[in-house]
Amino acid sequence: MATGTVTYAAPVASVRFGPIEVSNSHPAVEKVIIETQDSEQIQVVFHLLDVFTETEANAIAGNIVASIINRLTFELDRGIGQPYMKGFSLPKDASGSSNRVSNSVRILWGVAAPTITLGNERRQELEKILEQPLGRPDLYSAYRFVVNQGDDVARFMFLYSILLQLQPDDDQKYVDNFIRREMPNVPQSQRPDKPNVNETIFTRLRNEIAHRRPGTTLEQTHREIRENVASFQALVRTAISRTV
Protein backbone atom coordinates (compact mmCIF):
# COMPACT_ATOMS: atom_id res chain seq x y z
CA MET A 1 0.00 0.00 0.00
CA ALA A 2 1.11 3.57 -0.71
CA THR A 3 1.16 5.78 2.39
CA GLY A 4 0.92 9.52 2.87
CA THR A 5 -0.04 12.16 5.40
CA VAL A 6 -2.29 15.19 5.68
CA THR A 7 -1.69 17.63 8.52
CA TYR A 8 -4.15 19.96 10.21
CA ALA A 9 -3.56 22.57 12.87
CA ALA A 10 -5.77 24.60 15.19
CA PRO A 11 -4.85 27.46 17.54
CA VAL A 12 -5.23 26.73 21.23
CA ALA A 13 -4.86 28.71 24.44
CA SER A 14 -1.76 27.54 26.32
CA VAL A 15 -1.92 23.75 26.25
CA ARG A 16 1.04 21.38 26.10
CA PHE A 17 1.09 17.62 25.55
CA GLY A 18 3.23 15.07 23.72
CA PRO A 19 2.09 12.80 20.89
CA ILE A 20 -1.22 10.97 21.27
CA GLU A 21 -1.79 8.17 18.78
CA VAL A 22 -5.37 7.12 18.05
CA SER A 23 -6.98 4.81 15.54
CA ASN A 24 -10.04 5.45 13.41
CA SER A 25 -12.55 3.13 11.81
CA HIS A 26 -12.13 4.62 8.31
CA PRO A 27 -10.32 2.03 6.17
CA ALA A 28 -8.01 4.63 4.63
CA VAL A 29 -6.80 5.95 8.01
CA GLU A 30 -3.83 4.01 9.34
CA LYS A 31 -3.44 6.17 12.45
CA VAL A 32 -3.81 9.73 13.73
CA ILE A 33 -1.10 11.55 15.71
CA ILE A 34 -2.15 14.52 17.85
CA GLU A 35 0.22 16.85 19.72
CA THR A 36 0.77 20.50 20.58
CA GLN A 37 3.41 22.83 19.19
CA ASP A 38 4.76 25.77 21.23
CA SER A 39 1.71 25.51 23.53
CA GLU A 40 -0.19 27.58 20.95
CA GLN A 41 -1.23 25.07 18.32
CA ILE A 42 -2.68 21.58 18.18
CA GLN A 43 -1.41 19.55 15.25
CA VAL A 44 -3.33 16.55 13.92
CA VAL A 45 -1.52 14.32 11.41
CA PHE A 46 -3.49 11.69 9.50
CA HIS A 47 -1.51 8.75 8.10
CA LEU A 48 -3.45 7.59 5.06
CA LEU A 49 -3.36 4.48 2.91
CA ASP A 50 -3.75 4.64 -0.89
CA VAL A 51 -4.92 8.25 -0.92
CA PHE A 52 -3.42 10.15 -3.85
CA THR A 53 -5.09 13.58 -4.03
CA GLU A 54 -5.58 16.51 -1.70
CA THR A 55 -9.32 16.45 -2.42
CA GLU A 56 -9.63 12.84 -1.34
CA ALA A 57 -7.46 13.41 1.73
CA ASN A 58 -9.59 16.37 2.80
CA ALA A 59 -12.80 14.45 2.22
CA ILE A 60 -11.61 11.67 4.52
CA ALA A 61 -9.88 13.67 7.22
CA GLY A 62 -11.92 16.88 7.28
CA ASN A 63 -14.88 15.55 9.25
CA ILE A 64 -12.70 13.44 11.52
CA VAL A 65 -10.46 16.36 12.52
CA ALA A 66 -13.51 18.46 13.39
CA SER A 67 -14.79 15.79 15.79
CA ILE A 68 -11.31 15.44 17.34
CA ILE A 69 -11.05 19.18 17.97
CA ASN A 70 -14.59 19.30 19.40
CA ARG A 71 -13.85 16.43 21.77
CA LEU A 72 -10.50 17.92 22.85
CA THR A 73 -12.19 21.25 23.59
CA PHE A 74 -14.65 19.50 25.86
CA GLU A 75 -12.09 17.28 27.60
CA LEU A 76 -9.53 20.04 28.12
CA ASP A 77 -12.20 22.68 28.76
CA ARG A 78 -10.04 25.08 26.82
CA GLY A 79 -10.85 27.09 23.70
CA ILE A 80 -9.54 25.66 20.43
CA GLY A 81 -9.89 27.56 17.16
CA GLN A 82 -10.96 26.41 13.73
CA PRO A 83 -8.76 23.63 12.30
CA TYR A 84 -7.15 24.28 8.92
CA MET A 85 -5.07 22.12 6.60
CA LYS A 86 -1.39 22.81 7.20
CA GLY A 87 0.04 20.60 4.48
CA PHE A 88 0.18 17.14 2.98
CA SER A 89 2.59 14.55 1.65
CA LEU A 90 0.75 12.12 -0.60
CA PRO A 91 1.92 9.54 -3.12
CA LYS A 92 1.24 10.54 -6.72
CA ASP A 93 0.37 6.95 -7.57
CA ALA A 94 0.73 3.41 -6.27
CA SER A 95 4.46 3.43 -7.11
CA GLY A 96 5.03 5.64 -4.07
CA SER A 97 6.41 8.80 -5.69
CA SER A 98 5.33 11.71 -3.52
CA ASN A 99 3.39 14.93 -3.86
CA ARG A 100 4.24 17.39 -1.06
CA VAL A 101 2.74 20.72 -0.04
CA SER A 102 3.50 22.63 3.14
CA ASN A 103 1.45 25.57 4.33
CA SER A 104 3.41 27.96 6.54
CA VAL A 105 0.33 29.85 7.76
CA ARG A 106 0.32 30.19 11.53
CA ILE A 107 -2.69 31.48 13.41
CA LEU A 108 -2.20 32.49 17.02
CA TRP A 109 -4.93 32.19 19.63
CA GLY A 110 -5.26 35.55 21.33
CA VAL A 111 -6.50 34.31 24.71
CA ALA A 112 -4.44 34.68 27.87
CA ALA A 113 -4.67 31.59 30.04
CA PRO A 114 -2.38 29.56 32.31
CA THR A 115 -0.58 26.79 30.44
CA ILE A 116 -1.81 23.29 31.22
CA THR A 117 0.56 20.37 30.64
CA LEU A 118 -0.81 16.85 30.31
CA GLY A 119 1.04 14.01 31.97
CA ASN A 120 1.31 10.47 30.63
CA GLU A 121 -1.74 9.21 32.51
CA ARG A 122 -3.98 11.96 31.13
CA ARG A 123 -2.58 11.46 27.62
CA GLN A 124 -3.38 7.75 27.78
CA GLU A 125 -6.87 8.57 29.00
CA LEU A 126 -7.37 10.93 26.06
CA GLU A 127 -6.24 8.25 23.63
CA LYS A 128 -9.07 6.01 24.80
CA ILE A 129 -11.62 8.83 24.80
CA LEU A 130 -10.74 9.99 21.28
CA GLU A 131 -11.17 6.48 19.90
CA GLN A 132 -14.73 6.23 21.19
CA PRO A 133 -17.59 7.21 18.87
CA LEU A 134 -19.33 10.51 19.58
CA GLY A 135 -22.77 9.94 21.08
CA ARG A 136 -23.97 13.51 20.52
CA PRO A 137 -21.60 15.29 18.11
CA ASP A 138 -23.94 18.29 18.04
CA LEU A 139 -23.38 18.90 21.76
CA TYR A 140 -19.58 18.79 21.46
CA SER A 141 -19.75 21.15 18.50
CA ALA A 142 -22.05 23.53 20.37
CA TYR A 143 -19.83 23.46 23.45
CA ARG A 144 -16.72 24.35 21.42
CA PHE A 145 -18.62 27.21 19.80
CA VAL A 146 -19.59 28.51 23.24
CA VAL A 147 -16.14 28.13 24.83
CA ASN A 148 -14.63 30.15 21.98
CA GLN A 149 -16.87 33.14 22.68
CA GLY A 150 -14.75 36.00 23.95
CA ASP A 151 -17.69 37.93 25.38
CA ASP A 152 -18.86 36.69 28.79
CA VAL A 153 -22.50 37.61 28.21
CA ALA A 154 -22.63 35.82 24.84
CA ARG A 155 -20.95 32.77 26.37
CA PHE A 156 -23.42 32.77 29.28
CA MET A 157 -26.48 33.05 27.05
CA PHE A 158 -25.32 30.27 24.72
CA LEU A 159 -24.53 28.07 27.72
CA TYR A 160 -28.05 28.62 29.02
CA SER A 161 -29.45 27.70 25.61
CA ILE A 162 -27.53 24.40 25.65
CA LEU A 163 -28.73 23.58 29.16
CA LEU A 164 -32.32 24.38 28.20
CA GLN A 165 -32.09 22.06 25.17
CA LEU A 166 -30.99 19.21 27.44
CA GLN A 167 -34.17 19.42 29.53
CA PRO A 168 -37.32 17.32 28.93
CA ASP A 169 -39.27 20.42 27.91
CA ASP A 170 -38.60 23.99 26.83
CA ASP A 171 -39.24 25.41 30.27
CA GLN A 172 -36.88 27.23 32.61
CA LYS A 173 -38.21 25.34 35.62
CA TYR A 174 -36.38 22.21 34.39
CA VAL A 175 -33.15 24.17 34.11
CA ASP A 176 -33.54 25.44 37.66
CA ASN A 177 -34.41 21.98 38.96
CA PHE A 178 -31.20 20.61 37.44
CA ILE A 179 -29.17 23.48 38.89
CA ARG A 180 -30.66 22.98 42.36
CA ARG A 181 -29.78 19.28 42.28
CA GLU A 182 -26.19 20.02 41.30
CA MET A 183 -25.78 23.13 43.49
CA PRO A 184 -28.07 22.80 46.54
CA ASN A 185 -26.81 26.13 47.92
CA VAL A 186 -27.28 28.07 44.70
CA PRO A 187 -28.53 31.64 45.35
CA GLN A 188 -32.22 32.04 44.51
CA SER A 189 -34.71 34.89 44.41
CA GLN A 190 -38.38 35.50 43.68
CA ARG A 191 -39.43 36.21 40.12
CA PRO A 192 -40.79 39.78 39.99
CA ASP A 193 -43.66 38.72 37.72
CA LYS A 194 -44.42 35.54 39.70
CA PRO A 195 -43.68 36.12 43.41
CA ASN A 196 -44.59 32.52 44.26
CA VAL A 197 -41.82 31.19 41.97
CA ASN A 198 -38.15 31.17 42.92
CA GLU A 199 -35.46 31.22 40.24
CA THR A 200 -31.76 30.51 40.53
CA ILE A 201 -29.20 33.23 39.99
CA PHE A 202 -28.41 31.81 36.55
CA THR A 203 -32.00 31.96 35.35
CA ARG A 204 -32.42 35.39 36.86
CA LEU A 205 -29.38 36.70 34.97
CA ARG A 206 -30.58 35.09 31.77
CA ASN A 207 -33.97 36.77 32.16
CA GLU A 208 -32.44 40.14 33.00
CA ILE A 209 -30.66 40.03 29.63
CA ALA A 210 -33.68 38.75 27.70
CA HIS A 211 -36.42 40.86 29.32
CA ARG A 212 -36.89 44.28 30.87
CA ARG A 213 -36.92 43.96 34.64
CA PRO A 214 -37.46 46.84 37.05
CA GLY A 215 -34.70 47.67 39.49
CA THR A 216 -31.89 46.22 37.38
CA THR A 217 -29.20 47.75 35.21
CA LEU A 218 -27.24 46.23 32.36
CA GLU A 219 -23.98 47.12 34.09
CA GLN A 220 -24.97 45.23 37.23
CA THR A 221 -26.20 42.21 35.24
CA HIS A 222 -23.01 42.11 33.17
CA ARG A 223 -20.88 42.23 36.32
CA GLU A 224 -22.79 39.34 37.90
CA ILE A 225 -22.51 37.31 34.70
CA ARG A 226 -18.74 37.82 34.61
CA GLU A 227 -18.55 36.65 38.22
CA ASN A 228 -20.67 33.53 37.63
CA VAL A 229 -20.07 32.39 34.05
CA ALA A 230 -17.22 30.01 34.98
CA SER A 231 -19.32 28.08 37.52
CA PHE A 232 -22.24 28.02 35.08
CA GLN A 233 -20.00 26.61 32.35
CA ALA A 234 -18.96 23.83 34.72
CA LEU A 235 -22.65 23.03 35.32
CA VAL A 236 -23.37 22.82 31.59
CA ARG A 237 -20.33 20.63 31.07
CA THR A 238 -21.67 18.27 33.75
CA ALA A 239 -25.05 18.17 32.01
CA ILE A 240 -23.45 17.31 28.68
CA SER A 241 -21.30 14.60 30.27
CA ARG A 242 -24.40 12.88 31.61
CA THR A 243 -26.16 13.12 28.27
CA VAL A 244 -23.42 11.70 26.04
N, C-alpha and C positions, 0 to 999 in steps of 0.2 A: 504493500500500500504506500502511496505517496503521502507525506505528511507536511503540514504547514501550520502557521499560526496567524491569528488575528488578535490585536491588542486594543483594549479599551481603557480609558482612564476617566476618573471623575474626581473633582475637587472635594476635599473633606476638611473639616475643622479639627486639626491637631490630634490625629490618631496615628499610632505606630504599631505595626505588627509584622512579623516575618511571614514567609510563604505559607499559604493554606492551599492544599491540593484537594479538589473535590471532583467527583465524577458526575456525569449527567446521562440521562437515559437516551439522548439523541444518538443514533448510530454513527454519526459523523464526528462526534466529540469524543476524543480520546481521554482528555482530562482538562481541567480548568485550574489555573494557578492564580491566586489572589494575594496581593501584598500591598503595603503602602510604600510610598517614595517621599522622602523628606518630610514626613508627617503632614503633607499637604495634598496628597493625591493617592487615590486607590487605583491600582492597576490590575486589570483582569485580562489574563492571557488564555485564549482558547487554543488548544492543540487539536487540529482537525485532520481527518483522514479523507483522502481523495476529494478534496475541495480545491478547485482550480481558479475560481474567479472571486473578485472582491464582492460582487453582487451576491453570489451564493454564500460566501462567508458571512456577510452581513445578515442575510435572511435567516441563517441558522443561529448565529450568536446574538443578534440584536435583541430578541425577546428574552433570551436567557440572561443576558447581562442586566437588563432592566429588573428582573426578578431578584437577582443577586444583590443589586444595589438597594432595592427596597427592603429586602430582608436584613441586610447589614445595617441600614439606617435604624430599623426597629431594634435589632439586637444591641447595637452600640448606643442607641438613643443619642445619636449625634448627626447633625445635618450633613448630607452628602449631595453634591450637585448633580447635574445632568451628565450621564456618561456619554462620551464621544469616542469615535474610532481614532486611535493614536497611530496605527500602522498595521501592516500585514506582511507576511512572508509566505507566499503560497507557491506550490509547484505549478509550472506552466502546463505540464501534462504528466502522464503517468511515468515518464522517464525520470522525473525528479528534478529537472532544471527549474530554477526558482524565479519568482516574480516578487520583488521586494519594494515596499513603499514605507517610508517613515514620516510621520507627521510631527513636527517639532512644536506644535501649538501647546501652550501650557496655560491653563486657567487656574488662577488662585482663588481660594475660598476666603472671602473677606470677613470672617467671623472670628473674633477673639474668644478663645476657650482654652482651658488647661489641657495639656497633652495627656492622653490616656495611652498606656502601653500595655498590650495584651501579652500575658505570659503563655507558656506552653499549654497549660491546662485549659485556658480559655480558648486558645487557638484550636485545640483538638475538639472542644465542645462546638465551636463554630463550624468545623468541618462536617460534623454530624448533622447540625441544624441545616446547613446549606444544601445538603444532599436530600433532605426531605421535601416532598412536594408541598406547594403552597395550598393551604386549605381555603383561604380567602385572599387571593391576590389583590382584590380591590381595596381591602383594608390596609394592607402593607403599602400600597401605592398612595392611598389617601394620607396615611400617617407620614410618609416621607414628604409629601406636598406640604403638610402642616408644619412639620419640624423645620422646613426650609423657609418658613415665613419670618422675615426680619422684624415685622411689626407685632408687638405683643398682643394688641387688641385683635388683629386679624388671626393670629395663631389661636387665641382663646376662643374666638367665635367658631373657627373651623373645628377645633377640638370638641366644642359643645355639639356641633352638628354630627360629628362621628358618633359621639356617645348617644345622642338621640336616636340615630339610625340603628343602634345596637339594641334598643329597647323593644318590647313586644308590641308597642303602639306609639304613634307619634304624639306623645303627651309628656310634658315636663315632669309630671308626678313620678313617672318611671325612672327618669334620670335622677331625681332627688332620692327616690327609694334606694337606688344603687349606691349613690354617694353616701347615704346614711349608713348603709351596711358596711361599706369600706372605711368610712371615717365617722365613727359614732359620736365624736365630739365636734363635728363640723359646725361652724357658726350658722345659725338660722335666724330668720326674722319673718314677721308677718307680711303677707302681700298687701300692698296698699289698697288694691281693688277687691281683695277677698280676705278680710281680717281673720277669718277662721282657718285660713290655709297658711302654713309655714313653708318657706322656701329656703334652700341652702344658699350660702354666699355665692356659689357659682351660678346658680340659676338667677339669683337676684342681679348679679353683674351682667349676665347675658341679657336680661330683660331691660336693664337700665340702658344698654346700648341699643336694643331693638325698639324700645317704646319710650315715650315721654313719661317721666315719673316725677311728681312734685318733690321738692326738697333735695334733689340731686343735681350735681354738676358733672359735665363731661370730664373735667380735670380730676375730680375726686374718683369717678369711676375708672378712669384710665390708671390712676395711681394704684387703686386696689387690684386691678387686673394685673399690673406689673408685679405686684407683691404676691399674687396667688397663681399665676399661670403655670409655674413650674410644678406645683403640687397637683394642679388640675391635669397637666399633661401626664403625670405619673398615674393618676386615676384612669385616664383614657387608655393608657398603655396596658394597665391591668385588665380593663374590660376587653380589649382586643385579644390579649393572651388567652383569656377564658373562652373566647369565641372561636379562635382558630385552633 
